[in-house]
């Protein structure tokens, strides 16, 4: 079984990863919406998290409660990433329909 101290050490790391990706995007000149969308998209654990949770549960490395937590975290991070990316895509479509030139992300174009 995995001890609780090992698990507790992982949660702050996930937050640090998300915040550091967001901060790097902001330092690169990206707007807050794009920066947060990028941070959540790169930090989503999704299918891989669910597969790994299933494998570790079948091997009796984790109990049912921890399995449920891993699956929920995987689902929630995917939902957040999907929501943020959909919001960014809607904004890009709105800019395209209204005729405003969309910024090309990450290239410094349009500045």
N, C-alpha and C positions, 0 to 999 in steps of 0.2 A: 504494500500500500504506500501511497505517496503521503508524506507527512504534511501537516498544515503549514508549517513554516516555509516549506518549498513553494506551496501554492501562494501564500501571502506575498512572497517576493516577486511573483510574476505580475500581479495586478499593477503595482506602481510602474513597472517597466512598460507595460502597454500604454499607460497614460503618458509617460515620458516620450515614447515613440511618437504618439499622436501629436503631442505638443511640439516636439522638435521638428517634425515634418511641416506643421503649420508655420512655425517660426521661420524655418528656412524659406518657405514659399513667400512669406511676407517680406523677408529681407531681400528676396529676389525681385520685389516690386509687384507681386501679385495682389489682387484685392482679397478682402477677408472671405468672401463666399468661395472663391476658387481655392484659396488656401485651405479652408476647412474641408472642402470636398475632396481635395487631394489627400489630406491627412487621413480622413476616414476611409477613403478608397484603398489607400496603401496599407492600412492597418486592419482591414476586414479579414476575418479568419475563416469564414464560410465553410465551404465543402470540406476543405482540408481539416479544419477543426472538428467537424462532425465525424469524418472518417477516423481520425486519430483517437477521438473519444471512444468510438465503437471498438476499435482494435484494443485499446488499453483496457476497456471494460471486459471484453471477451477473455483477455489474458489475466483477469483478476488483479490488475495493478491499481485500479480505482474502484470505489464503491458506487452504488447507484446514485447517491446524493451528489457526488462530485461529477459523475457522468452527466446528470441533469444540468448542473451548472455549466459545464463545458459546452453542451449543446445549446443552452440558452444564450451564452455569450457569443457563440458562433452565429446564431440566428439574429441576435440584436445588432451585432456589428455589421452584418450584411444588410439589414434593414436601414441602418443609419447611413451606410455608404450609398445604398440605392436612393434613398430620399435626397441626400445632399447632391448626388450626381444628377438626379432628375431636376432638381431646382436649378442647378447650373445650366443644364441643357435647355430648360424653359427660358431662362434669361438670354441665352445665346439665340434661341429661336425668335424671341421678341425683338432683339437687336437686329436680326436679319430681316424680319418682316417690316420693321419700321424704317429700314434703310440705313441705320447707324452701322458703321463698319465694325464688325466684331474684332476684338483683340485676339491676336494669335498668342496663346499662352506659352510662356517659357522661352520665347525668342526675343523678347524686347521689342517686337514689332508693334506699331501703332502707338508708340509713346512719344 
